[in-house]
Amino acid sequence: MIEEHFVSNEAMSEALHAVALDYYRQYMIVGGMPAAVTSFVDTQSFHDVQLIQNGIIQQYIADMSKYATAATSVKIRACYNSIPAQLAKENNKFQYKIVQRGGTATIFGESIEWLQFAGIVLKCQKLEHGFIPVSAYADLSNFKLYMGDIGMLTLHSRIPLQVLLSPVEADNIFLGSMAENYVAQALAAKGVDLFYWQSEGKAEIDFVLQNDDGVVPVEVKKGYRNRSRSLSLFAKRYHSPYAIRISKKNFGFENDVKSVPLYAAFCI
């Protein structure tokens, strides 16, 4: 039904929309790791889920020691541990100085590649322009790092579960970054290369997609409030056929903006 409404742009009934948003909130904790999902289906226990996720993290750390030198292993763990702090910033571009004072790409570049190839993190590259092909305009020195699984980010960040489960919107920058991480995971699962765009000023597009229609900007909002000039600025500058806004709002299509509820990110 969600897929049908994604295609038609017709709003779901409010009752079903509310149910789907509840599932989205649960998914922010459970994530997509098969063992975690199976546990939650069987027990409905977030505590049991996080015990499994913690075991997976311990396996990550063991692999870091097993498949890398001792010195590199320390750097990999430092990069991995910095991700919640990276995403908590208002500008969540990856900064080496957050990992270690005086940190540089020379010191930590190999460690980030290790995490990326292991599937533990997702790299979202900055675009200089929104022209086709977008990959040709990637700025290799600027990027964001997301966790490969949103449930693992929830555990790693130690955010209180009741904050995620509450239907009441909290004014919290990190919750917005978590919504972005969730969408990054959904796009990556569909084989989409991750890019974002930032203008010379403060305008920013969370994700930029290239499809048969052209270059499509995607904006992610954690709640219902979703006014933004960035979408229209990008669409006008690069002649986008339409834009996508992902939020808690129901399906719809207005002023060349396709409204997609957070729970339907997998449809994109």
C-alpha positions as CSV (number, residue, x, y, z in Angstrom):
1,M,0.0,0.0,0.0
2,I,2.9,2.3,0.8
3,E,4.4,1.7,-2.6
4,E,1.1,2.3,-4.3
5,H,0.7,5.7,-2.6
6,F,4.3,6.6,-3.4
7,V,3.5,6.1,-7.1
8,S,0.2,7.9,-7.1
9,N,1.2,10.7,-4.7
10,E,-2.2,10.3,-3.0
11,A,-2.3,10.6,0.8
12,M,-2.7,7.5,2.9
13,S,-5.5,7.5,5.4
14,E,-4.5,9.3,8.6
15,A,-5.0,6.2,10.7
16,L,-2.6,4.1,8.5
17,H,-0.2,7.0,8.2
18,A,0.0,7.1,12.0
19,V,0.6,3.3,12.2
20,A,3.4,3.5,9.6
21,L,5.1,6.3,11.5
22,D,5.0,4.2,14.6
23,Y,6.8,1.4,12.7
24,Y,9.4,4.0,11.5
25,R,10.1,5.0,15.1
26,Q,10.6,1.4,16.1
27,Y,12.9,0.9,13.1
28,M,15.1,3.8,14.3
29,I,16.0,1.6,17.3
30,V,15.9,-1.9,15.7
31,G,17.5,-1.1,12.4
32,G,18.0,-3.6,9.7
33,M,20.5,-6.1,11.0
34,P,18.9,-9.5,10.5
35,A,19.6,-10.8,13.9
36,A,18.2,-7.7,15.5
37,V,15.1,-7.8,13.4
38,T,14.5,-11.5,14.1
39,S,14.8,-10.8,17.8
40,F,12.4,-7.9,17.8
41,V,9.8,-9.9,15.8
42,D,10.0,-12.7,18.3
43,T,10.2,-10.8,21.6
44,Q,9.2,-7.1,20.9
45,S,12.0,-6.3,23.3
46,F,14.3,-3.3,22.5
47,H,16.5,-4.4,25.3
48,D,17.2,-7.8,23.6
49,V,17.7,-6.0,20.3
50,Q,20.4,-3.8,21.8
51,L,22.2,-6.7,23.4
52,I,22.5,-8.2,19.9
53,Q,23.6,-4.9,18.4
54,N,26.2,-4.6,21.1
55,G,27.5,-8.0,20.2
56,I,27.8,-6.9,16.6
57,I,29.8,-3.9,17.6
58,Q,32.2,-6.2,19.6
59,Q,32.6,-8.2,16.4
60,Y,33.4,-5.0,14.5
61,I,36.1,-4.2,17.0
62,A,37.5,-7.7,16.8
63,D,37.7,-7.5,13.0
64,M,39.5,-4.2,13.2
65,S,42.2,-5.8,15.3
66,K,42.2,-9.0,13.1
67,Y,42.4,-7.4,9.7
68,A,44.5,-4.3,10.3
69,T,47.8,-3.5,12.0
70,A,47.7,-2.5,15.6
71,A,48.3,1.2,14.7
72,T,45.7,1.3,12.0
73,S,43.2,-0.5,14.3
74,V,43.4,2.3,16.8
75,K,42.8,4.9,14.1
76,I,39.8,2.9,12.7
77,R,38.2,2.7,16.2
78,A,38.8,6.4,16.7
79,C,37.0,7.3,13.4
80,Y,34.2,4.9,14.2
81,N,33.7,6.3,17.7
82,S,33.6,9.9,16.4
83,I,30.6,9.4,14.1
84,P,27.9,10.4,16.7
85,A,29.9,13.6,17.4
86,Q,30.3,14.3,13.7
87,L,26.5,14.0,13.2
88,A,25.7,16.1,16.3
89,K,27.3,19.2,14.7
90,E,25.1,21.7,12.9
91,N,27.3,21.2,9.9
92,N,27.8,17.4,10.0
93,K,30.5,17.3,7.4
94,F,33.2,14.9,8.5
95,Q,36.0,16.7,10.3
96,Y,39.3,15.0,11.2
97,K,39.9,17.3,14.1
98,I,36.8,15.7,15.8
99,V,38.6,12.3,15.7
100,Q,41.9,13.7,17.0
101,R,43.3,17.2,17.5
102,G,45.5,17.9,14.5
103,G,43.9,15.0,12.6
104,T,44.3,15.0,8.8
105,A,43.2,12.9,5.8
106,T,46.8,11.6,5.6
107,I,46.5,10.2,9.1
108,F,42.9,8.8,9.0
109,G,42.1,8.4,5.3
110,E,43.0,4.7,5.2
111,S,40.9,4.0,8.3
112,I,37.8,5.6,6.8
113,E,38.3,3.5,3.6
114,W,38.5,0.4,5.8
115,L,35.2,1.2,7.6
116,Q,33.5,2.0,4.2
117,F,34.6,-1.2,2.5
118,A,33.6,-3.2,5.5
119,G,30.1,-1.8,5.2
120,I,30.2,-0.3,8.7
121,V,29.8,3.3,7.4
122,L,28.3,5.0,4.4
123,K,30.2,7.9,2.7
124,C,28.2,10.8,1.2
125,Q,30.3,12.9,-1.1
126,K,29.9,16.6,-1.6
127,L,29.0,17.9,-5.1
128,E,30.5,21.0,-6.6
129,H,27.6,21.2,-9.0
130,G,24.3,19.5,-9.8
131,F,25.0,18.8,-13.5
132,I,24.8,15.4,-15.2
133,P,26.7,13.2,-14.5
134,V,26.8,14.2,-10.9
135,S,29.7,11.8,-10.1
136,A,31.9,13.9,-12.3
137,Y,31.4,16.9,-9.9
138,A,32.2,15.2,-6.6
139,D,34.5,17.0,-4.2
140,L,36.6,14.2,-2.9
141,S,38.0,16.2,0.1
142,N,34.5,16.9,1.6
143,F,32.1,14.2,2.7
144,K,29.7,13.0,5.5
145,L,29.9,9.7,7.2
146,Y,26.8,7.9,8.2
147,M,26.5,4.6,10.1
148,G,25.6,1.6,7.8
149,D,22.7,0.8,10.1
150,I,20.5,3.3,11.9
151,G,19.9,0.9,14.8
152,M,23.7,0.7,15.4
153,L,23.8,4.5,15.4
154,T,21.0,4.6,18.0
155,L,23.0,2.2,20.2
156,H,26.3,3.9,19.6
157,S,25.0,7.4,20.4
158,R,23.2,6.3,23.6
159,I,20.2,8.4,22.8
160,P,17.3,7.6,25.1
161,L,14.9,5.3,23.4
162,Q,11.8,7.2,24.6
163,V,13.1,10.3,22.7
164,L,12.9,8.3,19.5
165,L,9.6,6.6,20.3
166,S,7.7,9.8,21.3
167,P,5.4,11.2,18.7
168,V,6.1,14.6,20.1
169,E,8.7,16.5,18.0
170,A,11.8,17.4,20.0
171,D,14.0,20.4,18.9
172,N,17.2,18.4,18.6
173,I,19.8,18.7,15.8
174,F,20.9,15.1,16.3
175,L,17.4,13.7,15.6
176,G,17.6,15.5,12.2
177,S,21.0,13.8,11.5
178,M,19.5,10.5,12.6
179,A,16.7,10.9,10.0
180,E,19.4,11.7,7.4
181,N,21.3,8.5,8.4
182,Y,18.1,6.5,8.0
183,V,17.5,7.8,4.5
184,A,21.2,7.3,3.6
185,Q,20.8,3.6,4.6
186,A,17.6,3.3,2.6
187,L,19.2,4.8,-0.5
188,A,22.4,2.8,-0.2
189,A,20.3,-0.4,0.1
190,K,18.9,0.4,-3.4
191,G,22.4,0.8,-4.8
192,V,22.2,4.6,-5.0
193,D,25.5,6.5,-4.7
194,L,25.3,9.1,-2.0
195,F,25.9,12.8,-2.7
196,Y,25.0,16.0,-1.1
197,W,25.2,19.6,-2.2
198,Q,26.1,22.9,-0.5
199,S,26.0,26.4,-2.0
200,E,28.5,29.1,-1.4
201,G,26.0,30.4,1.2
202,K,24.1,28.3,3.7
203,A,21.8,26.4,1.3
204,E,22.3,22.6,1.5
205,I,20.6,19.6,-0.1
206,D,20.9,16.4,2.0
207,F,21.0,14.1,-1.0
208,V,21.2,14.5,-4.8
209,L,19.9,11.8,-7.1
210,Q,20.4,11.2,-10.8
211,N,17.8,9.3,-12.6
212,D,16.1,9.1,-16.0
213,D,14.3,12.3,-15.3
214,G,17.4,14.3,-14.5
215,V,19.0,15.5,-11.2
216,V,16.6,15.4,-8.3
217,P,17.3,17.1,-4.9
218,V,16.2,15.3,-1.8
219,E,15.6,17.1,1.5
220,V,15.1,15.2,4.8
221,K,13.2,16.6,7.7
222,K,12.7,14.8,11.1
223,G,9.2,16.2,11.7
224,Y,6.4,18.1,10.1
225,R,7.9,21.5,9.8
226,N,9.6,21.5,6.5
227,R,9.9,25.0,5.0
228,S,13.2,25.4,3.1
229,R,14.6,27.6,0.4
230,S,17.3,25.1,-0.5
231,L,15.1,22.8,-2.6
232,S,13.8,25.6,-4.8
233,L,17.2,27.2,-5.1
234,F,18.8,23.9,-6.3
235,A,15.9,23.0,-8.6
236,K,16.0,26.4,-10.3
237,R,19.8,26.5,-10.7
238,Y,20.0,23.0,-12.1
239,H,16.6,22.7,-13.8
240,S,15.5,19.7,-11.8
241,P,12.2,18.1,-13.0
242,Y,11.0,17.9,-9.4
243,A,12.2,17.8,-5.9
244,I,11.6,15.2,-3.1
245,R,11.0,16.2,0.5
246,I,11.0,13.4,3.1
247,S,9.3,14.1,6.4
248,K,6.5,13.0,8.7
249,K,4.0,14.6,6.3
250,N,1.7,12.4,4.2
251,F,2.2,11.6,0.5
252,G,1.5,14.5,-1.9
253,F,2.8,16.5,-4.8
254,E,2.6,20.3,-4.9
255,N,4.7,23.0,-6.5
256,D,7.0,20.4,-8.1
257,V,7.8,18.9,-4.7
258,K,7.0,15.2,-4.1
259,S,6.2,14.7,-0.4
260,V,7.4,11.3,0.8
261,P,6.8,10.2,4.4
262,L,9.9,9.0,6.3
263,Y,8.6,5.4,6.4
264,A,8.5,5.3,2.5
265,A,12.1,6.2,1.9
266,F,12.7,2.6,0.7
267,C,10.4,3.4,-2.3
268,I,12.8,6.0,-3.8
